[in-house]
Amino acid sequence: MRGHRVVRPKRYAAMSLFSGCGGMDLGAEASDTAKVVWAIDNEHWAVETYRRNLGKHIVEGDITTTDVPDIACDILLAGPPCQDYSTLWNHDGLMTARGNLFREVARFLHELQPAGFVLENVPGLLSANKGVAWTLVRHALKSPSSFVSGDIRSGGRGVHYDISAQVVDMADLGVPQHRERLIVIGVRRDLGIRPPIIPAPFQGKPRTVHDVLDVDPIALGAPNHEVGLDSNDVIERLKLIPQGANFEAVPAGHPLAVKGLISHVYRRLDPNKPSYTVIAGGGGGTHGYHHIEPRRLSNREKARLQSFPDDFVFEFGREERDRRSAYPRVRRQIGNAVPPKAAEVIVGALSEALKAAGVPARTGAELAAARKGLPPSRRVLLESTTKKAAS
């Protein structure tokens, strides 16, 4: 019908911390149950990528010196840096400034008191600092008000959350990649519900490398699809390594043999399985390697393995003409991201739980006002004025 206006379903207002290039936020919005109204990250090119693909509602800045905005928030999304909790690295956890950024999540929970939250990190968080790290993080997430104030005797004052902590292989959620992550879901205690169990719709039937790279190959010249960056030695070395194998397949004593500490070194994909974990950085031999061609994976291929759509373009600076130096800039964004397909499942499950508990979602006008930074009181006034004008 001419002039007919499609009314969008109401959605929850989400705020996003440590947003990176926007993987979690993209998935949250794909669930059609949430809309991100404010986000923050301090990595310049990740923020530029976010703005290009998701919107200008992201702040580039240091979260530790940023005030909590006075806008609507029903769901808080957070992916604080995980490197200091990873068992692949030093596992320093609480001993670093970066490992203490979970304190900012508690600060936002304390001030915003959203109905629920999602926090993503590595499973190593559970064992870092001999378990002390998780004990402290768990307290910060369950009782953020007492944690922020430092008053453990605050009793019932402030906000409290019931939380669940699940280690999830994101291949079970539809991501064509084995990627184990710790997912903490919290729901505000006064709602009287338990955090939802994360569904595993692809368990036992994961999407494979062949499904996402071979069925519809990426065309040469596509955005972020860099090929031809490897040296002749790397190309010849990869020719000695079968699909699914790594540096250990090169015979000892061979001129192209190398030593490695982790299985990722010169590891080629197996087309009949999900990819191994896409990582954000690392030295030579850790780029991830194609199963058919003897070369590193392009960033566009890594993005597919992380479940990003092809029209999601990663920024690296138009003045950057040297592809070799631009490559790691994009690689870092992709490897640090939460796979959107996984976030879609996780946020969708939380939203359904909140809906069942009677937490009201918001109209498109409310969400648009929140993106503009209008505080709740001004938003109510704006809606009232709009209704009067319409009548």
C-alpha positions as CSV (number, residue, x, y, z in Angstrom):
1,M,0.0,0.0,0.0
2,R,1.3,3.4,-0.9
3,G,2.4,5.4,2.1
4,H,2.3,2.4,4.3
5,R,5.0,2.6,7.0
6,V,6.7,-0.6,8.2
7,V,6.8,-0.6,12.0
8,R,10.0,-2.2,13.3
9,P,9.7,-4.5,16.3
10,K,10.9,-3.0,19.5
11,R,14.5,-3.7,20.6
12,Y,16.7,-3.4,23.6
13,A,19.1,-0.5,23.9
14,A,22.7,-1.9,24.1
15,M,25.9,-0.2,25.1
16,S,29.3,-1.6,24.1
17,L,32.7,-1.5,25.8
18,F,36.0,-2.5,24.2
19,S,34.0,-2.6,20.9
20,G,36.9,-3.1,18.5
21,C,35.8,-3.1,14.9
22,G,32.3,-4.1,16.0
23,G,32.0,-7.9,15.7
24,M,29.9,-8.3,18.9
25,D,27.8,-5.2,18.0
26,L,27.1,-6.4,14.5
27,G,25.9,-9.7,15.8
28,A,23.8,-8.1,18.5
29,E,22.0,-6.0,15.9
30,A,21.7,-9.0,13.5
31,S,19.7,-10.8,16.2
32,D,17.0,-8.1,15.6
33,T,16.5,-7.9,19.4
34,A,19.0,-5.2,20.3
35,K,20.4,-1.9,18.9
36,V,23.7,-0.5,20.0
37,V,23.3,3.1,21.0
38,W,26.8,3.9,22.3
39,A,30.2,2.2,22.0
40,I,33.8,2.9,22.9
41,D,37.3,1.7,21.9
42,N,40.8,3.2,21.9
43,E,42.2,1.6,18.8
44,H,42.0,4.2,16.0
45,W,41.6,1.9,12.9
46,A,39.2,-0.4,14.7
47,V,37.1,2.7,15.5
48,E,37.3,3.9,11.9
49,T,36.1,0.4,10.7
50,Y,33.2,0.5,13.2
51,R,32.1,4.0,12.0
52,R,32.2,2.9,8.4
53,N,30.1,-0.2,8.9
54,L,28.0,0.4,12.0
55,G,27.6,4.1,12.7
56,K,29.1,7.2,14.3
57,H,27.8,6.3,17.8
58,I,31.3,5.0,18.8
59,V,33.7,7.1,20.9
60,E,37.4,6.8,20.3
61,G,39.0,7.2,23.7
62,D,40.4,5.8,26.9
63,I,37.5,4.1,28.8
64,T,39.3,4.7,32.2
65,T,38.9,8.4,31.8
66,T,35.5,8.4,30.1
67,D,32.3,9.2,32.0
68,V,29.4,6.8,31.8
69,P,26.9,8.5,29.4
70,D,23.4,9.3,30.7
71,I,21.5,7.4,28.0
72,A,19.3,4.3,27.9
73,C,21.0,0.9,28.4
74,D,19.2,-2.4,28.7
75,I,22.1,-4.7,27.8
76,L,25.8,-4.0,28.3
77,L,28.2,-5.7,25.9
78,A,31.9,-6.0,26.8
79,G,34.9,-7.7,25.4
80,P,37.8,-6.5,27.5
81,P,41.3,-7.3,26.2
82,C,42.1,-11.0,26.7
83,Q,45.8,-11.3,26.0
84,D,46.9,-11.2,29.6
85,Y,44.5,-14.1,30.4
86,S,45.5,-16.2,27.5
87,T,47.4,-19.4,28.2
88,L,49.3,-18.9,24.9
89,W,51.1,-15.9,26.3
90,N,52.4,-14.9,29.8
91,H,49.1,-15.5,31.6
92,D,49.9,-12.4,33.8
93,G,46.2,-11.6,34.4
94,L,45.7,-9.1,37.2
95,M,49.4,-8.1,37.2
96,T,48.9,-5.8,34.2
97,A,46.9,-2.6,33.7
98,R,45.3,-4.2,30.7
99,G,44.3,-7.2,32.8
100,N,42.4,-4.9,35.2
101,L,40.2,-3.3,32.6
102,F,37.3,-5.5,33.9
103,R,37.0,-2.8,36.6
104,E,35.5,-0.5,34.0
105,V,32.8,-3.1,33.2
106,A,31.9,-3.0,36.9
107,R,31.8,0.8,36.9
108,F,29.4,0.9,33.9
109,L,27.2,-1.8,35.5
110,H,27.1,0.1,38.7
111,E,26.0,3.4,37.1
112,L,23.7,2.1,34.3
113,Q,22.2,-0.9,36.1
114,P,21.2,-2.6,32.8
115,A,18.8,-5.6,32.8
116,G,21.5,-7.9,31.5
117,F,25.1,-8.1,30.2
118,V,27.4,-10.2,28.1
119,L,31.1,-10.4,28.7
120,E,33.5,-12.3,26.4
121,N,37.0,-13.3,27.2
122,V,39.3,-16.3,26.9
123,P,38.9,-19.4,29.1
124,G,42.3,-18.7,30.7
125,L,40.5,-16.0,32.8
126,L,39.3,-18.9,35.0
127,S,42.8,-20.0,35.9
128,A,44.9,-16.9,35.7
129,N,46.8,-15.9,38.9
130,K,45.9,-19.3,40.4
131,G,42.2,-18.6,40.2
132,V,42.4,-15.2,42.0
133,A,41.6,-13.3,38.9
134,W,38.3,-15.1,38.3
135,T,37.3,-14.7,42.0
136,L,37.8,-11.0,41.7
137,V,36.1,-10.6,38.3
138,R,33.2,-12.7,39.4
139,H,32.7,-10.5,42.5
140,A,32.9,-7.4,40.3
141,L,30.2,-8.7,37.9
142,K,27.9,-10.1,40.6
143,S,28.0,-7.1,42.9
144,P,29.4,-4.2,40.9
145,S,28.2,-1.5,43.3
146,S,30.0,-2.9,46.3
147,F,33.0,-3.6,44.1
148,V,33.2,0.0,42.8
149,S,32.6,1.5,46.2
150,G,34.9,-0.9,48.0
151,D,32.3,-1.4,50.7
152,I,31.8,-5.2,51.0
153,R,29.3,-4.5,53.8
154,S,26.9,-2.7,51.4
155,G,24.5,-5.6,51.7
156,G,21.4,-5.1,49.5
157,R,22.3,-1.7,48.4
158,G,23.3,-1.1,44.8
159,V,22.8,-3.5,41.9
160,H,23.4,-7.2,41.9
161,Y,23.5,-9.8,39.1
162,D,23.1,-13.5,38.8
163,I,25.7,-14.7,36.4
164,S,26.6,-17.8,34.4
165,A,30.0,-18.6,32.9
166,Q,30.2,-21.0,29.9
167,V,33.2,-22.0,27.8
168,V,31.8,-22.1,24.3
169,D,33.3,-23.4,21.0
170,M,32.0,-20.8,18.6
171,A,31.9,-23.5,15.9
172,D,28.8,-24.8,17.7
173,L,27.2,-21.4,17.2
174,G,27.6,-21.3,13.4
175,V,31.1,-19.8,13.1
176,P,33.3,-21.8,10.7
177,Q,36.1,-21.8,13.2
178,H,37.1,-23.6,16.4
179,R,37.3,-20.7,18.8
180,E,36.8,-21.5,22.5
181,R,35.8,-18.4,24.5
182,L,34.4,-17.7,28.0
183,I,31.0,-16.1,27.8
184,V,29.7,-14.6,31.0
185,I,26.0,-13.7,31.0
186,G,24.4,-11.7,33.8
187,V,20.8,-10.8,34.6
188,R,19.8,-8.3,37.2
189,R,18.8,-10.2,40.3
190,D,15.5,-8.3,40.9
191,L,14.2,-9.8,37.6
192,G,13.9,-13.2,39.3
193,I,15.3,-15.2,36.4
194,R,18.4,-17.2,35.7
195,P,20.9,-16.4,32.9
196,P,20.0,-18.3,29.8
197,I,22.0,-21.3,28.5
198,I,23.7,-20.5,25.3
199,P,22.2,-22.5,22.4
200,A,24.5,-24.6,20.3
201,P,22.6,-24.9,17.0
202,F,25.6,-26.2,15.0
203,Q,26.9,-28.7,17.5
204,G,27.9,-31.8,15.6
205,K,27.3,-30.2,12.2
206,P,29.7,-27.2,12.0
207,R,30.3,-25.0,9.0
208,T,33.6,-25.9,7.3
209,V,36.4,-24.1,5.5
210,H,35.1,-25.5,2.3
211,D,31.6,-24.1,3.0
212,V,32.8,-20.5,3.4
213,L,35.9,-20.3,1.2
214,D,35.4,-22.7,-1.7
215,V,31.7,-22.7,-2.5
216,D,31.7,-19.0,-3.3
217,P,35.4,-18.0,-3.8
218,I,36.4,-14.4,-3.1
219,A,37.2,-12.5,-6.2
220,L,40.6,-10.9,-6.7
221,G,40.5,-7.2,-6.0
222,A,37.8,-7.6,-3.3
223,P,38.3,-5.3,-0.2
224,N,40.9,-6.6,2.3
225,H,41.7,-9.6,0.0
226,E,45.5,-9.3,-0.1
227,V,47.4,-12.1,-1.9
228,G,51.0,-12.3,-3.0
229,L,52.6,-11.1,0.3
230,D,54.7,-14.2,1.0
231,S,58.4,-14.7,0.2
232,N,59.5,-17.5,-2.1
233,D,60.8,-19.5,0.9
234,V,57.4,-19.4,2.5
235,I,55.7,-20.5,-0.7
236,E,58.1,-23.4,-1.1
237,R,57.8,-24.4,2.5
238,L,54.0,-24.5,2.3
239,K,54.2,-26.8,-0.7
240,L,55.8,-29.4,1.6
241,I,52.9,-29.1,4.1
242,P,49.6,-31.1,3.5
243,Q,46.2,-29.7,4.3
244,G,45.6,-29.6,8.0
245,A,49.3,-30.1,8.9
246,N,51.8,-27.6,10.2
247,F,55.6,-26.9,10.3
248,E,56.3,-30.4,11.7
249,A,55.5,-31.9,8.2
250,V,58.7,-30.4,6.8
251,P,61.4,-33.1,7.2
252,A,64.0,-32.4,9.9
253,G,67.3,-31.1,8.3
254,H,65.5,-29.8,5.3
255,P,66.7,-26.2,4.4
256,L,63.1,-24.9,4.8
257,A,62.5,-26.6,8.2
258,V,61.6,-24.3,11.1
259,K,61.0,-24.6,14.8
260,G,57.7,-23.6,16.4
261,L,56.2,-23.4,19.9
262,I,52.5,-23.6,18.9
263,S,50.6,-25.7,16.4
264,H,49.6,-22.6,14.4
265,V,53.1,-22.2,12.9
266,Y,52.7,-22.7,9.1
267,R,49.5,-24.6,9.7
268,R,47.4,-25.0,6.6
269,L,43.6,-25.3,6.8
270,D,41.7,-28.5,6.5
271,P,38.8,-27.9,4.1
272,N,36.6,-30.5,5.7
273,K,36.7,-29.0,9.2
274,P,36.2,-25.6,10.7
275,S,39.3,-23.4,10.8
276,Y,41.6,-23.3,13.7
277,T,41.4,-20.1,15.8
278,V,42.1,-16.9,13.9
279,I,44.5,-14.8,16.0
280,A,45.3,-11.1,16.0
281,G,49.0,-11.1,15.9
282,G,52.2,-13.1,16.0
283,G,55.5,-13.6,14.3
284,G,56.3,-15.3,11.0
285,G,54.4,-18.5,10.3
286,T,51.3,-17.5,12.3
287,H,49.2,-15.8,9.7
288,G,47.0,-18.8,8.9
289,Y,47.6,-20.6,5.6
290,H,45.3,-21.6,2.7
291,H,44.4,-25.2,2.1
292,I,44.7,-25.1,-1.7
293,E,47.1,-22.3,-2.6
294,P,50.6,-22.1,-0.9
295,R,50.1,-18.7,0.7
296,R,48.9,-17.0,3.9
297,L,45.2,-16.3,4.2
298,S,44.0,-12.9,3.2
299,N,42.3,-10.7,5.7
300,R,39.0,-11.1,3.7
301,E,39.3,-14.9,4.1
302,K,40.0,-14.5,7.8
303,A,36.9,-12.2,8.0
304,R,34.8,-15.0,6.5
305,L,36.2,-17.5,9.0
306,Q,35.1,-15.0,11.7
307,S,31.6,-14.9,10.1
308,F,31.9,-11.2,8.9
309,P,29.9,-10.5,5.7
310,D,31.9,-9.5,2.6
311,D,30.4,-6.0,2.6
312,F,32.0,-5.3,6.0
313,V,35.1,-3.4,5.0
314,F,38.1,-3.0,7.3
315,E,39.8,0.4,7.4
316,F,43.6,0.8,7.5
317,G,44.3,4.2,6.1
318,R,44.1,5.3,2.5
319,E,47.5,6.8,2.7
320,E,48.9,3.3,3.5
321,R,50.2,2.1,0.2
322,D,52.5,-0.6,1.4
323,R,50.3,-3.7,1.6
324,R,52.8,-5.5,3.9
325,S,52.4,-2.9,6.6
326,A,48.6,-2.5,6.1
327,Y,48.0,-6.2,6.4
328,P,48.7,-6.5,10.2
329,R,46.6,-3.4,10.9
330,V,43.5,-5.2,9.6
331,R,44.6,-8.6,10.8
332,R,44.6,-7.3,14.4
333,Q,41.0,-6.0,14.1
334,I,39.7,-9.3,12.7
335,G,41.6,-11.5,15.2
336,N,40.5,-9.4,18.2
337,A,36.8,-9.4,17.1
338,V,34.0,-11.4,18.6
339,P,32.5,-13.4,15.6
340,P,29.2,-11.7,14.7
341,K,27.4,-15.0,14.2
342,A,28.2,-16.1,17.7
343,A,27.2,-12.8,19.2
344,E,23.9,-13.0,17.3
345,V,23.1,-16.3,19.0
346,I,24.3,-15.1,22.5
347,V,22.6,-11.7,22.5
348,G,19.4,-13.3,21.0
349,A,19.3,-15.8,23.9
350,L,19.7,-13.1,26.5
351,S,17.1,-10.9,24.9
352,E,14.6,-13.7,24.9
353,A,15.2,-14.2,28.6
354,L,14.7,-10.6,29.3
355,K,11.5,-10.5,27.2
356,A,10.1,-13.5,29.1
357,A,10.9,-11.6,32.4
358,G,8.8,-8.7,31.3
359,V,11.6,-6.2,30.6
360,P,10.1,-3.8,28.0
361,A,12.0,-3.2,24.8
362,R,12.2,0.3,23.2
363,T,10.7,1.9,20.1
364,G,12.7,3.1,17.2
365,A,12.3,6.7,18.3
366,E,13.6,5.9,21.7
367,L,16.6,4.1,20.3
368,A,17.3,7.0,17.8
369,A,17.2,9.5,20.7
370,A,19.6,7.4,22.7
371,R,22.0,7.4,19.8
372,K,21.9,11.1,19.7
373,G,22.9,11.1,23.4
374,L,19.6,12.4,24.8
375,P,19.3,11.6,28.5
376,P,16.2,9.7,29.6
377,S,14.4,12.7,30.9
378,R,14.8,14.7,27.7
379,R,13.8,11.6,25.7
380,V,10.5,11.3,27.6
381,L,9.9,15.1,27.0
382,L,10.7,14.7,23.3
383,E,8.3,11.8,22.9
384,S,5.5,13.7,24.7
385,T,6.1,16.8,22.6
386,T,6.1,14.7,19.4
387,K,2.8,13.0,20.3
388,K,1.1,16.4,21.1
389,A,2.3,17.8,17.8
390,A,1.0,14.8,15.9
391,S,-2.4,15.1,17.5
